[in-house]
């Protein structure tokens, strides 16, 4: 018997307890099927919470909801909630009276012998204690729901912080992108008259600027932030509510009064005296009324908790979508920035190629101009250039040197033509890209 595993499930929708004897290595899904058969709540809508507010793990066996050891095994509860409902229609009917207790409640002034009265009052005390324990278990279920709500809220706050951080990063990148592309467009316009120009590239840059403006829509998460803050405020108010704290003081005092009354009756000698049950019936009635009141408050508060939890469940996918939109916009901005920088470096390469070709041509022209002058105009002893007579013109060997210079210039001209052709091809490829 000691090794048997029994799980007690408190159905928060009906305030009734169902108990199951667990089979060895039984899965949680198997237990949920048995719960569905007993309660009518489908396995998909079942939410099983421990006292700590932790939901049972479907990957673990059903024995996870049974505490180890003997002590307390018969009072440990697992709380069952119906995820398809957010409003619970409590309070529920109190536990039923036994026949003998119902007998004195119907007529509290009836006289009974002391020995018989002791038995009836003992059952009455047990009934009063049971009412208080019923409330205590339901309050513990409400507390488990609150702890579960706080876990969901912690996850919501974490996702919200990630969303806000990603939105701020996107905003900073968009500001940098807009400033840099405006500067690039200004500088590009300044050099178009004397430098390099490409209408296709200019159009692509302007399209990038418009696309970046569209990406700014992804950083607008104000509507989600407002909903999360309002929900957070609502949860804080629920935590501060007096209904979030135990309200069973009146029932506990009535329980103690019933016990004291029974002790007084027990000390009376078992003679032939008779007595009525007026005082005990008053305690029973007051306990039932007190339970009705506190359960009404408890289930009203529980419905608000479950309503907040459902709001969080509805918000989480929206935050996920917003995060994905921000990430996509961020990637798009970074790709546009990289593409524009590659195009700028391509322009720089073309400009450098043109500059080097111009310097090469100018240096070759200077060389061709200085060589014949040095050949035809030899310097005098004083270092000054003076005209020479016709007899001093180029000899036949000087004519051969002049032909070599001409051939060298022709080679430079061919090289210059090939360089210009390469530059035109690079410009055409840049316009196409």
ZAMILUM-917931 format. One record per residue (C-alpha): x, y negated, z negated. Coordinates in nm, 4 decimals. Each point is the difference from the previous one (the first is absolute). Example, Ala and Ser with C-alpha at 12.3 -4.5 7.8 and 13.67 -1.06 7.14 Angstrom:
<nodes>
<c1 1.2300 c2 0.4500 c3 -0.7800>
<c1 0.1370 c2 -0.3440 c3 0.0660>
</nodes>
This chain:
<nodes>
<c1 0.0000 c2 0.0000 c3 0.0000>
<c1 0.2853 c2 -0.2384 c3 -0.0817>
<c1 0.1415 c2 0.0339 c3 0.3498>
<c1 -0.3280 c2 -0.0855 c3 0.1721>
<c1 0.0002 c2 -0.3372 c3 0.1813>
<c1 -0.3258 c2 -0.1911 c3 -0.0207>
<c1 -0.0466 c2 -0.3425 c3 0.1581>
<c1 -0.2723 c2 -0.2391 c3 -0.1143>
<c1 -0.1284 c2 -0.2405 c3 0.2667>
<c1 -0.1995 c2 -0.3043 c3 -0.1113>
<c1 -0.2229 c2 -0.1075 c3 0.2869>
<c1 -0.0118 c2 -0.3783 c3 -0.0376>
<c1 -0.2974 c2 -0.0239 c3 0.2363>
<c1 -0.2221 c2 0.2108 c3 -0.2279>
<c1 0.1871 c2 -0.0159 c3 -0.3352>
<c1 -0.0032 c2 0.3802 c3 -0.0124>
<c1 0.2873 c2 0.2367 c3 -0.0664>
<c1 0.0656 c2 0.3065 c3 0.2151>
<c1 0.2651 c2 0.2541 c3 -0.1019>
<c1 0.1858 c2 0.2487 c3 0.2185>
<c1 0.2202 c2 0.2952 c3 -0.0794>
<c1 0.3009 c2 -0.0332 c3 0.2270>
<c1 0.1223 c2 0.3019 c3 0.1893>
<c1 0.3751 c2 0.0686 c3 0.0047>
<c1 0.1748 c2 -0.2216 c3 0.2581>
<c1 -0.3322 c2 -0.1507 c3 0.1111>
<c1 0.0390 c2 -0.2919 c3 0.2374>
<c1 -0.1541 c2 -0.3397 c3 -0.0606>
<c1 -0.2032 c2 0.0339 c3 0.3194>
<c1 -0.1569 c2 0.3195 c3 -0.1348>
<c1 -0.0903 c2 -0.1783 c3 -0.3240>
<c1 -0.1525 c2 -0.2879 c3 0.1969>
<c1 -0.2202 c2 0.2418 c3 0.1905>
<c1 -0.1297 c2 0.1334 c3 -0.3294>
<c1 -0.0562 c2 -0.3557 c3 -0.1245>
<c1 -0.1954 c2 -0.0807 c3 0.3170>
<c1 -0.2235 c2 0.3013 c3 -0.0599>
<c1 -0.0720 c2 -0.1113 c3 -0.3598>
<c1 -0.0314 c2 -0.3781 c3 0.0459>
<c1 -0.1008 c2 -0.0486 c3 0.3643>
<c1 0.2926 c2 -0.2413 c3 0.0602>
<c1 0.1852 c2 0.1000 c3 0.3175>
<c1 0.3708 c2 0.0734 c3 -0.0214>
<c1 0.0753 c2 -0.2989 c3 0.2238>
<c1 -0.1739 c2 -0.2378 c3 -0.2412>
<c1 0.1420 c2 0.1473 c3 -0.3189>
<c1 0.2534 c2 -0.2045 c3 -0.1935>
<c1 0.1435 c2 0.1874 c3 -0.2986>
<c1 0.1861 c2 -0.2218 c3 -0.2476>
<c1 0.2033 c2 0.0885 c3 -0.3057>
<c1 -0.0217 c2 -0.2133 c3 -0.3130>
<c1 0.3007 c2 -0.1989 c3 0.1228>
<c1 -0.1859 c2 -0.1003 c3 0.3174>
<c1 0.2168 c2 0.2241 c3 0.2200>
<c1 -0.1844 c2 0.1823 c3 0.2755>
<c1 0.0526 c2 0.3761 c3 0.0203>
<c1 0.2556 c2 0.1041 c3 0.2625>
<c1 -0.1565 c2 0.2298 c3 0.2649>
<c1 0.3426 c2 0.1591 c3 0.0619>
<c1 0.0160 c2 0.1347 c3 -0.3552>
<c1 -0.2065 c2 0.2853 c3 -0.1487>
<c1 -0.3192 c2 -0.0615 c3 -0.1958>
<c1 0.1831 c2 0.0692 c3 -0.3276>
<c1 0.1419 c2 -0.3544 c3 0.0154>
<c1 -0.3181 c2 -0.1224 c3 -0.1702>
<c1 0.0482 c2 0.2260 c3 -0.3056>
<c1 0.2368 c2 -0.1089 c3 -0.2764>
<c1 0.2599 c2 0.2416 c3 -0.1316>
<c1 -0.0453 c2 0.1592 c3 -0.3396>
<c1 -0.3015 c2 0.0778 c3 -0.2127>
<c1 -0.0576 c2 -0.3252 c3 -0.1813>
<c1 -0.2509 c2 -0.2248 c3 0.1714>
<c1 -0.0710 c2 0.2339 c3 0.2913>
<c1 -0.3726 c2 0.0006 c3 -0.0749>
<c1 -0.0331 c2 -0.3803 c3 -0.0042>
<c1 0.2225 c2 -0.0995 c3 0.2931>
<c1 -0.2067 c2 -0.1394 c3 0.2849>
<c1 0.0382 c2 -0.0591 c3 0.3708>
<c1 -0.2250 c2 -0.2779 c3 0.1284>
<c1 -0.1942 c2 0.0472 c3 0.3205>
<c1 -0.1027 c2 -0.3002 c3 0.2107>
<c1 -0.1984 c2 -0.0148 c3 0.3209>
<c1 0.1938 c2 -0.2112 c3 0.2523>
<c1 -0.3142 c2 -0.0558 c3 0.2058>
<c1 -0.1563 c2 -0.1972 c3 -0.2878>
<c1 0.1134 c2 -0.3271 c3 -0.1530>
<c1 -0.3084 c2 -0.0653 c3 -0.2145>
<c1 -0.0796 c2 0.2460 c3 -0.2761>
<c1 -0.3608 c2 0.0036 c3 -0.1207>
<c1 0.0654 c2 0.0471 c3 -0.3716>
<c1 -0.0877 c2 0.0149 c3 -0.2801>
<c1 -0.1039 c2 0.3611 c3 0.0051>
<c1 -0.2294 c2 0.1955 c3 -0.2299>
<c1 0.1494 c2 0.0933 c3 -0.3351>
<c1 0.0691 c2 0.3601 c3 -0.0846>
<c1 -0.3111 c2 0.1977 c3 -0.0872>
<c1 -0.1113 c2 0.0552 c3 -0.3597>
<c1 -0.0160 c2 0.3425 c3 -0.1542>
<c1 -0.3433 c2 0.1276 c3 -0.0983>
<c1 0.0456 c2 -0.0537 c3 -0.3723>
<c1 0.1442 c2 -0.3518 c3 0.0409>
<c1 -0.2777 c2 -0.0862 c3 0.2439>
<c1 -0.2460 c2 0.1240 c3 -0.2634>
<c1 0.1123 c2 -0.2554 c3 -0.2614>
<c1 0.0259 c2 -0.2768 c3 0.2619>
<c1 -0.3626 c2 0.0553 c3 0.0938>
<c1 -0.1032 c2 -0.0305 c3 -0.3664>
<c1 0.2699 c2 -0.1452 c3 -0.2215>
<c1 -0.2179 c2 0.0048 c3 -0.3113>
<c1 -0.0647 c2 0.3696 c3 -0.0002>
<c1 0.1128 c2 0.1623 c3 -0.3226>
<c1 0.2438 c2 0.2918 c3 0.0296>
<c1 0.1752 c2 0.2123 c3 -0.2638>
<c1 0.3556 c2 -0.1091 c3 -0.0778>
<c1 0.1678 c2 0.3186 c3 0.1363>
<c1 -0.1893 c2 -0.0318 c3 0.3306>
<c1 0.0607 c2 -0.3738 c3 0.0077>
<c1 0.3730 c2 0.0575 c3 -0.0300>
<c1 -0.0012 c2 0.2121 c3 0.3174>
<c1 -0.2082 c2 -0.2545 c3 0.1900>
<c1 0.2137 c2 -0.2919 c3 -0.1107>
<c1 0.3173 c2 0.1888 c3 0.0874>
<c1 -0.1273 c2 0.0292 c3 0.3554>
<c1 -0.1016 c2 -0.3658 c3 -0.0086>
<c1 0.3526 c2 -0.1032 c3 -0.1047>
<c1 0.1400 c2 0.2162 c3 0.2783>
<c1 -0.2329 c2 -0.1743 c3 0.2450>
<c1 0.1109 c2 -0.3475 c3 -0.1137>
<c1 0.3679 c2 0.1016 c3 0.0274>
<c1 -0.0720 c2 0.1395 c3 0.3477>
<c1 -0.1501 c2 -0.3292 c3 0.1158>
<c1 0.3110 c2 -0.1854 c3 -0.1107>
<c1 0.2291 c2 0.2541 c3 0.1690>
<c1 -0.2004 c2 -0.0223 c3 0.3228>
<c1 0.0611 c2 -0.3734 c3 0.0060>
<c1 0.3687 c2 0.0480 c3 -0.0852>
<c1 0.0487 c2 0.2375 c3 0.2933>
<c1 -0.1800 c2 -0.2332 c3 0.2413>
<c1 0.2041 c2 -0.2933 c3 -0.1245>
<c1 0.3152 c2 0.2032 c3 0.0595>
<c1 -0.1210 c2 0.0605 c3 0.3548>
<c1 -0.0500 c2 -0.3741 c3 0.0471>
<c1 0.3523 c2 -0.0580 c3 -0.1306>
<c1 0.1367 c2 0.2545 c3 0.2489>
<c1 -0.1817 c2 -0.1910 c3 0.2772>
<c1 0.1584 c2 -0.3261 c3 -0.1222>
<c1 0.3489 c2 0.1542 c3 0.0002>
<c1 -0.0597 c2 0.1363 c3 0.3496>
<c1 -0.1138 c2 -0.3455 c3 0.1127>
<c1 0.3178 c2 -0.1554 c3 -0.1408>
<c1 0.2100 c2 0.2528 c3 0.1926>
<c1 -0.1807 c2 -0.0921 c3 0.3206>
<c1 0.0443 c2 -0.3678 c3 -0.0833>
<c1 0.3748 c2 0.0467 c3 -0.0547>
<c1 0.0255 c2 0.1608 c3 0.3428>
<c1 -0.2051 c2 -0.2846 c3 0.1486>
<c1 0.2291 c2 -0.2630 c3 -0.1544>
<c1 0.3070 c2 0.1826 c3 0.1328>
<c1 -0.1414 c2 0.0089 c3 0.3536>
<c1 -0.1095 c2 -0.3624 c3 -0.0294>
<c1 0.3527 c2 -0.1076 c3 -0.1008>
<c1 0.1453 c2 0.1889 c3 0.2970>
<c1 -0.2530 c2 -0.1668 c3 0.2286>
<c1 0.0750 c2 -0.3500 c3 -0.1332>
<c1 0.3755 c2 0.0573 c3 0.0263>
<c1 -0.0296 c2 0.1242 c3 0.3593>
<c1 -0.2251 c2 -0.2955 c3 0.0872>
<c1 0.2498 c2 -0.2494 c3 -0.1411>
<c1 0.2859 c2 0.1606 c3 0.1920>
<c1 -0.2018 c2 -0.0147 c3 0.3215>
<c1 -0.0835 c2 -0.3651 c3 -0.0630>
<c1 0.3685 c2 -0.0862 c3 -0.0486>
<c1 0.1010 c2 0.1871 c3 0.3163>
<c1 -0.2727 c2 -0.1723 c3 0.2022>
<c1 0.1128 c2 -0.3434 c3 -0.1198>
<c1 0.3595 c2 0.0814 c3 0.0961>
<c1 -0.1118 c2 0.1368 c3 0.3366>
<c1 -0.2082 c2 -0.3072 c3 0.0837>
<c1 0.2778 c2 -0.2420 c3 -0.0956>
<c1 0.2659 c2 0.1892 c3 0.1940>
<c1 -0.2096 c2 0.0440 c3 0.3164>
<c1 -0.0950 c2 -0.3697 c3 0.0003>
<c1 0.3690 c2 -0.0913 c3 -0.0208>
<c1 0.0856 c2 0.2484 c3 0.2759>
<c1 -0.2705 c2 -0.1411 c3 0.2260>
<c1 0.1221 c2 -0.3562 c3 -0.0594>
<c1 0.3634 c2 0.0888 c3 0.0751>
<c1 -0.1029 c2 0.2044 c3 0.3021>
<c1 -0.1966 c2 -0.2952 c3 0.1424>
<c1 0.2992 c2 -0.2310 c3 -0.0520>
<c1 0.2373 c2 0.2163 c3 0.2071>
<c1 -0.2396 c2 0.0995 c3 0.2796>
<c1 0.1034 c2 -0.2998 c3 0.2155>
<c1 0.3703 c2 0.0913 c3 0.0122>
<c1 0.0144 c2 0.3552 c3 -0.1370>
<c1 -0.1852 c2 0.3266 c3 0.0406>
<c1 -0.3775 c2 0.0315 c3 0.0381>
<c1 -0.2483 c2 0.2861 c3 0.0154>
<c1 -0.3718 c2 -0.0647 c3 0.0175>
<c1 -0.0795 c2 0.3605 c3 -0.0877>
<c1 0.2110 c2 -0.0116 c3 -0.3149>
<c1 -0.1490 c2 -0.3373 c3 -0.1005>
<c1 -0.3503 c2 0.1442 c3 0.0401>
<c1 0.0959 c2 0.3039 c3 -0.2082>
<c1 0.1269 c2 -0.2222 c3 -0.2822>
<c1 -0.3216 c2 -0.1993 c3 -0.0075>
<c1 -0.2000 c2 0.3245 c3 -0.0097>
<c1 0.2136 c2 0.1071 c3 -0.2956>
<c1 -0.0910 c2 -0.3192 c3 -0.1818>
<c1 -0.3717 c2 0.0624 c3 0.0586>
<c1 0.0313 c2 0.3631 c3 -0.1084>
<c1 0.1761 c2 -0.1083 c3 -0.3190>
<c1 -0.2926 c2 -0.2298 c3 -0.0749>
<c1 -0.2328 c2 0.2992 c3 0.0326>
<c1 0.2220 c2 0.2029 c3 -0.2346>
<c1 -0.0619 c2 -0.2652 c3 -0.2659>
<c1 -0.3520 c2 0.1381 c3 -0.0385>
<c1 0.1438 c2 0.3140 c3 -0.1614>
<c1 0.1455 c2 -0.1997 c3 -0.2889>
<c1 -0.3439 c2 -0.1351 c3 -0.0931>
<c1 -0.0899 c2 0.2223 c3 -0.2971>
<c1 -0.1773 c2 -0.2641 c3 -0.2048>
<c1 -0.3383 c2 0.1725 c3 0.0184>
<c1 0.1467 c2 0.3241 c3 -0.1369>
<c1 0.1944 c2 -0.1829 c3 -0.2687>
<c1 -0.3171 c2 -0.1730 c3 -0.1182>
<c1 -0.1913 c2 0.3289 c3 -0.0223>
<c1 0.2831 c2 0.1654 c3 -0.1930>
<c1 0.0288 c2 -0.2886 c3 -0.2458>
<c1 -0.3771 c2 -0.0047 c3 -0.0577>
<c1 0.0023 c2 0.3743 c3 -0.0578>
<c1 0.2951 c2 -0.0298 c3 -0.2373>
<c1 -0.1885 c2 -0.2639 c3 -0.2007>
<c1 -0.3049 c2 0.2276 c3 -0.0151>
<c1 0.2098 c2 0.2889 c3 -0.1307>
<c1 0.1569 c2 -0.2188 c3 -0.2683>
<c1 -0.3469 c2 -0.1072 c3 -0.1123>
<c1 -0.1089 c2 0.3626 c3 -0.0210>
<c1 0.3009 c2 0.0761 c3 -0.2179>
<c1 -0.0893 c2 -0.2866 c3 -0.2321>
<c1 -0.3664 c2 0.1002 c3 -0.0185>
<c1 -0.1212 c2 0.1193 c3 -0.3431>
<c1 -0.1585 c2 0.2983 c3 0.1785>
<c1 0.3507 c2 0.1167 c3 0.0881>
<c1 0.0519 c2 0.0702 c3 -0.3707>
<c1 -0.1624 c2 0.2630 c3 -0.2111>
<c1 -0.3523 c2 -0.0960 c3 -0.1149>
<c1 -0.0782 c2 0.2954 c3 -0.2245>
<c1 0.0484 c2 -0.1635 c3 -0.3414>
<c1 -0.3733 c2 0.0025 c3 -0.0738>
<c1 -0.0276 c2 0.3665 c3 0.0927>
<c1 0.2984 c2 0.0864 c3 -0.2158>
<c1 -0.1532 c2 -0.1753 c3 -0.2987>
<c1 -0.3306 c2 0.1821 c3 0.0592>
<c1 0.1904 c2 0.3268 c3 0.0213>
<c1 0.1606 c2 -0.0672 c3 -0.3362>
<c1 -0.3374 c2 -0.0910 c3 -0.1542>
<c1 -0.1477 c2 0.3280 c3 0.1252>
<c1 0.2906 c2 0.1967 c3 -0.1498>
<c1 -0.0327 c2 -0.1798 c3 -0.3346>
<c1 -0.3747 c2 0.0626 c3 -0.0047>
<c1 0.0554 c2 0.3692 c3 0.0625>
<c1 0.2603 c2 0.0154 c3 -0.2777>
<c1 -0.2476 c2 -0.1546 c3 -0.2439>
<c1 -0.2595 c2 0.2613 c3 0.0963>
<c1 0.2546 c2 0.2771 c3 -0.0353>
<c1 0.0759 c2 -0.0944 c3 -0.3607>
<c1 -0.3649 c2 0.0333 c3 -0.1013>
<c1 -0.0784 c2 0.3291 c3 -0.1755>
<c1 -0.1854 c2 0.2601 c3 0.2103>
<c1 -0.3122 c2 -0.0092 c3 -0.2141>
<c1 -0.3575 c2 -0.0022 c3 0.1124>
<c1 0.0128 c2 -0.3752 c3 0.0815>
<c1 -0.1141 c2 -0.1382 c3 0.3313>
<c1 0.1150 c2 -0.3101 c3 0.1928>
<c1 -0.0704 c2 -0.1798 c3 0.3254>
<c1 0.2415 c2 -0.1028 c3 0.2797>
<c1 -0.0810 c2 -0.3695 c3 0.0385>
<c1 0.3566 c2 -0.1253 c3 -0.0526>
<c1 0.1562 c2 0.2584 c3 0.2300>
<c1 -0.2528 c2 -0.0631 c3 0.2768>
<c1 0.0753 c2 -0.3754 c3 -0.0190>
<c1 0.3672 c2 0.0768 c3 0.0566>
<c1 -0.0814 c2 0.2259 c3 0.2959>
<c1 -0.2212 c2 -0.2646 c3 0.1635>
<c1 0.2560 c2 -0.2770 c3 -0.0548>
<c1 0.2778 c2 0.2181 c3 0.1430>
<c1 -0.2023 c2 0.0774 c3 0.3128>
<c1 -0.0818 c2 -0.3675 c3 0.0487>
<c1 0.3625 c2 -0.1006 c3 -0.0528>
<c1 0.1156 c2 0.2606 c3 0.2503>
<c1 -0.2494 c2 -0.1264 c3 0.2595>
<c1 0.1326 c2 -0.3524 c3 -0.0394>
<c1 0.3713 c2 0.0819 c3 0.0166>
<c1 -0.0461 c2 0.2415 c3 0.2913>
<c1 -0.1869 c2 -0.2641 c3 0.1969>
<c1 0.2919 c2 -0.2391 c3 -0.0520>
<c1 0.2528 c2 0.2743 c3 0.0723>
<c1 -0.1514 c2 0.1038 c3 0.3329>
<c1 -0.0512 c2 -0.3600 c3 0.1043>
<c1 0.3693 c2 -0.0668 c3 -0.0604>
<c1 0.0955 c2 0.3282 c3 0.1691>
<c1 -0.1945 c2 -0.0976 c3 0.3130>
<c1 0.1972 c2 -0.3270 c3 0.0185>
<c1 0.3269 c2 0.1934 c3 -0.0329>
<c1 -0.0944 c2 0.2363 c3 0.2795>
<c1 -0.1145 c2 -0.2936 c3 0.2147>
<c1 0.3418 c2 -0.1660 c3 -0.0364>
<c1 0.1712 c2 0.3273 c3 0.0802>
<c1 -0.2024 c2 0.0356 c3 0.3187>
<c1 0.0970 c2 -0.3545 c3 0.1014>
<c1 0.3654 c2 0.0932 c3 -0.0398>
<c1 -0.0520 c2 0.3149 c3 0.2075>
<c1 -0.1608 c2 -0.2125 c3 0.2737>
<c1 0.2788 c2 -0.2611 c3 -0.0134>
<c1 0.2941 c2 0.2395 c3 0.0291>
<c1 -0.0562 c2 0.0844 c3 0.3704>
<c1 -0.0389 c2 -0.3705 c3 0.0831>
<c1 0.3326 c2 -0.0767 c3 -0.1674>
<c1 0.1575 c2 0.2885 c3 0.1909>
<c1 -0.1273 c2 -0.1435 c3 0.3285>
<c1 0.1265 c2 -0.3485 c3 -0.0916>
<c1 0.3446 c2 0.1433 c3 -0.0832>
<c1 0.0166 c2 0.1809 c3 0.3346>
<c1 -0.1006 c2 -0.3187 c3 0.1862>
<c1 0.2699 c2 -0.1974 c3 -0.1803>
<c1 0.2634 c2 0.2633 c3 0.0819>
<c1 -0.1015 c2 0.0047 c3 0.3670>
<c1 0.0127 c2 -0.3810 c3 0.0189>
<c1 0.3385 c2 0.0006 c3 -0.1733>
<c1 0.1410 c2 0.2524 c3 0.2486>
<c1 -0.1423 c2 -0.1989 c3 0.2910>
<c1 0.1639 c2 -0.3231 c3 -0.1211>
<c1 0.3363 c2 0.1703 c3 -0.0489>
<c1 -0.0175 c2 0.1558 c3 0.3477>
<c1 -0.0814 c2 -0.3370 c3 0.1593>
<c1 0.2853 c2 -0.1641 c3 -0.1907>
<c1 0.2443 c2 0.2674 c3 0.1146>
<c1 -0.1180 c2 -0.0202 c3 0.3624>
<c1 0.0413 c2 -0.3781 c3 0.0059>
<c1 0.3475 c2 0.0187 c3 -0.1496>
<c1 0.1062 c2 0.2566 c3 0.2616>
<c1 -0.1260 c2 -0.2321 c3 0.2734>
<c1 0.1929 c2 -0.2922 c3 -0.1500>
<c1 0.3187 c2 0.2030 c3 -0.0011>
<c1 -0.0694 c2 0.1011 c3 0.3600>
<c1 -0.0267 c2 -0.3682 c3 0.0932>
<c1 0.3254 c2 -0.0655 c3 -0.1824>
<c1 0.1695 c2 0.2777 c3 0.1944>
<c1 -0.1158 c2 -0.1480 c3 0.3304>
<c1 0.1136 c2 -0.3487 c3 -0.1030>
<c1 0.3415 c2 0.1308 c3 -0.1027>
<c1 0.0344 c2 0.1872 c3 0.3302>
<c1 -0.0822 c2 -0.3142 c3 0.1974>
<c1 0.2443 c2 -0.2050 c3 -0.2062>
<c1 0.2838 c2 0.2474 c3 0.0517>
<c1 -0.0675 c2 0.0191 c3 0.3749>
<c1 0.0105 c2 -0.3826 c3 0.0278>
<c1 0.3283 c2 -0.0193 c3 -0.1906>
<c1 0.1471 c2 0.2749 c3 0.2176>
<c1 -0.0972 c2 -0.1798 c3 0.3209>
<c1 0.1297 c2 -0.3351 c3 -0.1238>
<c1 0.3328 c2 0.1503 c3 -0.1013>
<c1 0.0377 c2 0.1661 c3 0.3403>
<c1 -0.0772 c2 -0.3245 c3 0.1793>
<c1 0.2576 c2 -0.1857 c3 -0.2083>
<c1 0.2546 c2 0.2669 c3 0.0899>
<c1 -0.0640 c2 -0.0337 c3 0.3721>
<c1 0.0245 c2 -0.3787 c3 -0.0153>
<c1 0.3312 c2 -0.0070 c3 -0.1860>
<c1 0.1874 c2 0.2677 c3 0.1998>
<c1 0.0093 c2 -0.1768 c3 0.3423>
<c1 0.0798 c2 -0.3311 c3 -0.1643>
<c1 0.2982 c2 0.1495 c3 -0.1667>
<c1 0.1091 c2 0.1562 c3 0.3302>
<c1 -0.0586 c2 -0.2991 c3 0.2230>
<c1 0.1072 c2 -0.2783 c3 -0.2354>
<c1 0.3285 c2 0.0829 c3 -0.1654>
<c1 0.0973 c2 -0.2373 c3 -0.2733>
<c1 0.2886 c2 -0.2431 c3 0.0357>
<c1 0.2900 c2 -0.0116 c3 -0.2360>
<c1 -0.1658 c2 -0.2845 c3 -0.1845>
<c1 -0.3147 c2 0.2106 c3 -0.0547>
<c1 -0.2160 c2 -0.2245 c3 0.2168>
<c1 -0.1863 c2 0.1359 c3 0.3004>
<c1 0.0945 c2 -0.1756 c3 0.3266>
<c1 -0.1167 c2 0.0567 c3 0.3552>
<c1 0.2295 c2 0.2190 c3 0.2092>
<c1 0.0868 c2 -0.0294 c3 0.3678>
<c1 -0.1404 c2 0.2432 c3 0.2530>
<c1 0.3327 c2 0.1915 c3 0.0032>
<c1 -0.0698 c2 0.1059 c3 -0.3574>
<c1 -0.3429 c2 0.1669 c3 0.0695>
<c1 -0.0605 c2 0.3665 c3 -0.0706>
<c1 0.2283 c2 0.2439 c3 0.1679>
<c1 -0.1272 c2 0.3312 c3 0.1367>
<c1 0.0597 c2 0.1705 c3 -0.3355>
<c1 -0.2103 c2 -0.2742 c3 -0.1664>
<c1 -0.2806 c2 0.0857 c3 0.2428>
<c1 0.0036 c2 0.3560 c3 -0.1237>
<c1 -0.0429 c2 -0.1214 c3 -0.3620>
<c1 -0.3000 c2 -0.2108 c3 0.1032>
<c1 -0.1678 c2 0.3055 c3 0.1567>
<c1 0.0451 c2 0.1895 c3 -0.3268>
<c1 -0.1749 c2 -0.2784 c3 -0.1883>
<c1 -0.2912 c2 0.0079 c3 0.2415>
<c1 -0.0382 c2 0.3765 c3 -0.0428>
<c1 0.0075 c2 -0.0420 c3 -0.3787>
<c1 -0.2737 c2 -0.2647 c3 0.0133>
<c1 -0.2135 c2 0.2269 c3 0.2164>
<c1 0.0348 c2 0.2729 c3 -0.2637>
<c1 -0.1044 c2 -0.2415 c3 -0.2747>
<c1 -0.2993 c2 -0.1074 c3 0.2079>
<c1 -0.1132 c2 0.3632 c3 0.0378>
<c1 0.0393 c2 0.0529 c3 -0.3760>
<c1 -0.2035 c2 -0.3116 c3 -0.0736>
<c1 -0.2756 c2 0.1171 c3 0.2377>
<c1 -0.0206 c2 0.3400 c3 -0.1739>
<c1 -0.0207 c2 -0.1687 c3 -0.3426>
<c1 -0.2838 c2 -0.2261 c3 0.1157>
<c1 -0.1850 c2 0.3035 c3 0.1373>
<c1 0.0290 c2 0.1784 c3 -0.3365>
<c1 -0.1330 c2 -0.3071 c3 -0.1818>
<c1 -0.3022 c2 -0.0161 c3 0.2330>
<c1 -0.0721 c2 0.3698 c3 -0.0596>
<c1 0.0130 c2 -0.0468 c3 -0.3786>
<c1 -0.2341 c2 -0.2992 c3 0.0208>
<c1 -0.2458 c2 0.1986 c3 0.2118>
<c1 0.0104 c2 0.2954 c3 -0.2433>
<c1 -0.0591 c2 -0.2361 c3 -0.2931>
<c1 -0.3063 c2 -0.1519 c3 0.1681>
<c1 -0.1401 c2 0.3453 c3 0.0729>
<c1 0.0464 c2 0.1112 c3 -0.3629>
</nodes>
